[in-house]
Amino acid sequence: MSRVGKMPIAIPDGTTVTISGGQITVKGSLGALSRDLSDHVRVKEENKNLLVEPANESREAQAMWGTTRALVSNMVEGVSKGFERRLTLVGVGFRAQAQGDMLNMSLGFSHPVAHKMPTGVKCETPSQTEIVLKGIDKQVVGQVAAEVRAYRSPEPYKGKGVRYANEVVKLKETKKK
């Protein structure tokens, strides 16, 4: 039994859910998301709640039950509230600037780094050392944040690099003579 799968998903006001065939579509104030459903689970709507159930007693159905519930829950939350990832630049001369759908960064290389934002992800830079990524699809926002962080991940001796805002970098001690 899946603890996550058993929980109902509350549908907020202003959000509509359409289940047709093997696909679920969620529309809200921020946009619309759609996803193909596995044959191993069933999703049904009952009085402003979505319920996810396994279609049969197979291992695959048990495995997909909680996963599907979490994915549908993220879709509902994304179209109603949206998702946000914050990144921080740590290092002398490290800067970021958002220009349209491009994020231009100076990360201590001999060249500037430009990252093009995919559709559905907005980038803001409240200060030169802060990056805020916003979107309705949790997976895409997290993937873009990971790609930006990968340009210069925090190094273990001084902690310089691109970090998530809540990330704690454990610093190593340098070699002694």
N, C-alpha and C positions, 0 to 999 in steps of 0.2 A: 504494500500500500504506500502510495506517495503522499507525504504530508503536504507538499506544495500543491500537488494536483487536486487535492480535496477542497482547497480553499476556493470560494467563489470570487469572481472578479467583478467589482462594482463598476457600473457604467455611469460616468458623471453626466450631468445635464449638458446638452449641446453636442453630445457624441452619439453617433449612430453606428451600429454594427450590422453588417449584412453577411449572412452565411449562405453560400450557394455552392452546391456540389462539394468539391474538395478545396474550396477557397474561402478565406475570411477577409472582409474588407472593413476597416475602421476609419470613419471620417469624423474630424473634430474641427475645432476653431483654428488649429495651426496647420492642418493639411489632412492628407489621407494616406493610409498604409494598407498594403494588401499582402497576403502570404498564403501559400499553398499548405494545406493541412495533410498530415500523414493519414494513411488508411487505418492506422492502428488506434486512432482516437476520434471521439465525437465531441463537438462543441455545440451546446444549445443555450438559448437565451430564455431566462425565466425571470420575470418581474425585476427589470433593471439590473440583473446579474447574469454573468456568463458562467456556465459550468462546463468543465472539461472532464470527460469520462473515457476510460479505456474501452475500445470496441470489443475486445475479447480478453482472455486470461493469459495471453502469450507473454513471453519475456519482452518482446519488442514493444508491445502495448504498454507494459508497465514502465519501460524505459522512456517512452515518448510522452507519457501522461504528464509528468511534472515539467518536462522540457517545453511541451506545447503550451501548458498553462502559463509558464514564465514568459514565453515569447508573446503570447496574446496579451498578457498583462502589461508588458513593455510597450506594445503597440497602443493600447488604450491610454497609458500614461503619456506616451510621446505625442499623440495628437491632441491631448488636452492641456498638458503642462509643458512638454518638451524636455530635452535633456541638455546638460551643460557639462563641459570638462574644462577645468582651469589648468593652465601650465605656467610655470615661472621660469625665467631665465636667470641663472646664477653665474656670474663671471664678469670680469672687467671688460667693458666694451660690447657685451652681448646685448643686442637690441632686436626688437621685432616691430613690424609696421604692417597693418592690413590695408591693402589697396584693392577694393572691389572683391573679386574672388581669388586674389593672390595674397599670400602671406610672405613678406620679404623679411629675412632674418640675417643678422650679422652675428656669426657664432665663432669668431676667432679664426676662421679659415682665410685663405688668400682671396676668396671670392664670396660674394653674397649668396645666400641660399634662398631660392624661391620655391614655395610649395603651392600648387594650384588646389583650391578647395573643390571637392566634388559637389554635384548638385544636391541641395538639401542640407548643406552644412554652411553656417555663417560664421565668420571669424571677426572678432573684435580685439582691439588692443587698448585697454583702458590706460595703461602706462607702457613705457618702452620695454619693461621687463615682464609684462603680464600678457598672456594670450587666453582668450575665452572663446571656446568653440561651442556652438549651439546648433541643435537640430532636432528632428522628431524621431529619427531612427537611432536607437541606442547603440546598435552594433556599428553603424557607420561613424558616429561621433567618436566612439572609443577607438576605432581603427585609425581615424585621421589623427587623433591625439597620440597614438602609439607611433605613427609614421613621423610626426613632427618631433617627438621625443627621440626617435632613433637617429636623427641627424647628428645629435650630440648628447648622448645619454650621460648622466652624472658620473664623473670619474671618482674613484674611491679615496683619493688622497686630499684633494682640495674641495671636492663636491661641485666643481664647475660643470655646467651643462644645462640641459632642458629637463625640468622636473615637473611631475604632477604637483598641484598646489598643496596637497596633503601628504606628499611623499617624504619620508624621513630617510636620509642617506647616512648610513653608518660610515664614518671616516676611519681609514686605517692609519696606523702610526707609521712614520717614515723609517727607513733603515737607520740604524745607529752604527757609528764606526767602532 
